[in-house]
Amino acid sequence: MPQHESAKKRMRQNEKRRERNKSQKSRVRTKIKKLRSLDDKEEAQELLNDVKGDLDRLAAKGVIHKNKAANRKSKLEKHVDDLE
């Protein structure tokens, strides 16, 4: 257990940030799963734009690495392009 006030505050901050990051990542993972299950190309394209924006936001805030975001966007774009 931390003894100093600053260490206690840091623990509180870390916990809040961990919960926020966890919920944001979970929301994006759910959207990705929904995108992968779609068969309609137009609907998938609309959701892809939304997911790409979310991934960029997570990468900009440091929740995920920028290369991980780029790799996921690339794979999702390929998936949507393969739809008919």
C-alpha positions as CSV (number, residue, x, y, z in Angstrom):
1,M,0.0,0.0,0.0
2,P,1.4,3.4,-0.8
3,Q,2.4,5.7,2.0
4,H,2.7,9.0,0.3
5,E,-0.3,11.1,-0.7
6,S,1.1,11.4,-4.3
7,A,1.4,7.7,-4.6
8,K,-2.2,7.3,-3.4
9,K,-3.4,9.8,-5.9
10,R,-1.4,8.1,-8.6
11,M,-3.2,4.8,-7.8
12,R,-6.6,6.5,-8.0
13,Q,-5.7,8.0,-11.3
14,N,-4.4,4.7,-12.7
15,E,-7.5,2.9,-11.7
16,K,-9.8,5.5,-13.4
17,R,-7.7,5.4,-16.6
18,R,-7.6,1.6,-16.6
19,E,-11.4,1.4,-16.4
20,R,-11.8,4.0,-19.1
21,N,-9.3,2.3,-21.4
22,K,-10.9,-1.1,-20.8
23,S,-14.4,0.2,-21.7
24,Q,-13.2,2.0,-24.8
25,K,-11.3,-1.1,-26.1
26,S,-14.3,-3.3,-25.3
27,R,-16.6,-1.0,-27.3
28,V,-14.3,-1.1,-30.3
29,R,-13.9,-4.9,-30.1
30,T,-17.7,-5.3,-30.1
31,K,-18.0,-3.1,-33.2
32,I,-15.2,-5.1,-35.0
33,K,-17.1,-8.3,-34.2
34,K,-20.3,-6.8,-35.6
35,L,-18.5,-5.6,-38.7
36,R,-17.0,-9.1,-39.4
37,S,-20.5,-10.7,-39.1
38,L,-22.1,-8.4,-41.7
39,D,-22.8,-9.6,-45.2
40,D,-24.0,-6.4,-46.8
41,K,-21.1,-4.4,-48.3
42,E,-22.8,-0.9,-48.0
43,E,-23.7,-1.4,-44.4
44,A,-20.3,-2.8,-43.6
45,Q,-18.6,0.2,-45.3
46,E,-20.5,2.6,-43.0
47,L,-19.6,0.7,-39.9
48,L,-16.0,0.4,-41.2
49,N,-15.7,4.2,-41.3
50,D,-17.0,4.4,-37.7
51,V,-14.6,1.7,-36.5
52,K,-11.6,3.3,-38.2
53,G,-12.3,6.6,-36.5
54,D,-12.5,4.8,-33.1
55,L,-9.2,3.0,-33.7
56,D,-7.5,6.2,-34.7
57,R,-8.8,7.8,-31.5
58,L,-7.6,5.0,-29.3
59,A,-4.1,5.2,-31.0
60,A,-3.9,8.9,-30.6
61,K,-4.7,8.7,-26.9
62,G,-2.2,5.9,-26.4
63,V,-4.7,3.2,-25.5
64,I,-3.4,1.0,-28.3
65,H,-0.2,1.3,-30.4
66,K,-0.6,3.2,-33.7
67,N,0.7,0.2,-35.7
68,K,-1.8,-2.1,-34.1
69,A,-4.6,0.3,-35.1
70,A,-3.2,0.5,-38.6
71,N,-3.0,-3.3,-38.9
72,R,-6.6,-3.8,-37.7
73,K,-7.8,-1.1,-40.1
74,S,-6.0,-2.8,-43.0
75,K,-7.5,-6.2,-42.2
76,L,-11.0,-4.8,-41.8
77,E,-10.7,-2.9,-45.1
78,K,-9.7,-6.2,-46.8
79,H,-12.7,-7.9,-45.3
80,V,-15.1,-5.3,-46.5
81,D,-13.5,-5.2,-50.0
82,D,-14.1,-9.0,-50.2
83,L,-17.8,-8.7,-49.5
84,E,-20.2,-8.7,-52.4
